[in-house]
Amino acid sequence: MKIIGLTGGIGSGKSTIAELFIKKGIRVIDADIVYKELSKPGQILYNEIVRTFGSDYLTPGDTIDFKKLSYTVFHDEQKRLILNKITHPVVRDEVLKEAYALKNQSMAVIVVPLLFESGFDSVCDKVICVYVDLRTQISRVMSRDHVDRETALLKIQAQIPLKLKSSKSDYVIDNSFTMSESIRQFEEILNDLRRA
């Protein structure tokens, strides 16, 4: 089975491309979803996050306040590094466990926004980066997260620049244009992956 890494910057359109794989019947494992599942009360990351950051990061319902945690880590690099040190190994193990359980599949896609930052690229047979121009990226993050331009830029700058991610990837989908153009690029890459 081939493990295909799908990455890109925040607001680049990874979820849109992941949906295209799903429509083709290819199993997709999203690291962000795994992270949220492992951060539910009683789960391993929940306990570690609360122990490290304190109960101030809990909602009145005792779930992790991701909005507050996100704001903190995007404004404090040290805290972001601490959170990543806690979460990356646990999420990586769970994603790989789910991927390897699909051994009867010819291909599985793992969606990992911080693929290079967390070392996930070492377990991928091929990596696809979803690229978008900075102006579009800022606009999407502002709209999606209901944040101002400055906060959107902080979130974007907390990740490896998209140009660098693109240069490290085997394939790039430029998602700055129309959906039909993104689909055309996706189909071309998928055909190449199936031939390899």
C-alpha positions, -999 to 999 in steps of 0.1 A, spaced: 0 0 0 12 35 -9 9 62 18 3 96 2 9 127 23 -13 156 16 -2 189 31 -4 226 26 -7 258 45 -37 268 66 -65 279 43 -49 264 12 -77 240 5 -64 206 17 -99 196 28 -112 202 -8 -85 180 -23 -90 154 4 -127 153 -6 -116 145 -42 -97 115 -30 -127 103 -9 -150 106 -40 -125 83 -58 -130 57 -30 -95 63 -15 -93 62 23 -83 95 38 -70 99 74 -70 135 87 -44 143 114 -65 172 126 -95 149 132 -73 124 150 -59 152 172 -94 164 181 -105 128 189 -75 122 211 -81 156 229 -116 146 241 -121 142 279 -103 111 292 -82 107 261 -43 108 262 -39 143 247 -67 158 268 -49 148 300 -15 160 287 -28 193 275 -47 200 307 -17 190 328 7 212 307 -15 243 301 -39 241 330 -77 241 335 -79 277 322 -80 260 288 -112 242 295 -147 252 285 -175 252 312 -183 217 299 -148 205 306 -137 201 270 -106 217 257 -112 253 245 -95 250 212 -101 286 202 -83 298 234 -55 273 230 -51 282 193 -49 319 201 -22 313 228 0 290 207 -2 313 176 9 343 198 36 325 218 61 304 199 74 286 231 39 274 240 34 263 203 66 243 205 55 227 238 21 218 223 37 203 192 61 183 213 31 168 232 8 162 202 30 153 172 42 118 184 8 107 197 -11 119 166 16 104 143 14 70 160 -24 69 157 -25 81 121 0 54 111 -19 27 131 -50 37 111 -31 38 78 -14 4 83 -47 -12 92 -58 -5 56 -33 -30 41 -59 -44 17 -60 -9 0 -36 1 -28 -34 37 -14 -42 57 17 -40 95 20 -29 111 52 -38 148 56 -12 165 78 -10 203 78 24 201 96 37 171 76 73 183 72 74 200 106 64 168 124 85 144 103 55 127 87 72 130 53 95 101 63 67 76 62 51 88 29 58 73 -5 48 105 -21 38 140 -9 13 164 -25 13 200 -14 -18 222 -19 -6 257 -27 -24 290 -28 -12 325 -32 -7 345 1 -35 370 -6 -61 343 -11 -47 324 19 -51 354 42 -86 360 30 -96 324 35 -82 322 70 -99 355 80 -132 343 67 -130 307 80 -117 315 115 -134 349 119 -101 366 127 -85 399 117 -57 401 91 -29 402 117 -41 370 134 -45 353 101 -10 362 92 3 349 125 -13 316 119 1 314 84 36 324 95 36 297 122 40 271 95 67 265 70 62 288 40 41 272 12 68 278 -14 92 257 8 66 230 13 60 229 -24 97 225 -31 99 196 -7 68 178 -22 66 154 -51 35 171 -65 19 205 -62 -17 214 -67 -21 252 -72 -54 259 -57 -53 297 -64 -76 294 -95 -109 277 -103 -122 245 -88 -121 229 -123 -84 237 -126 -77 221 -92 -97 190 -102 -77 188 -135 -44 189 -115 -57 164 -90 -67 139 -118 -33 142 -134 -15 135 -101 -39 106 -93 -33 90 -127 5 93 -121 2 78 -86 -18 48 -99 7 42 -127 37 42 -103 
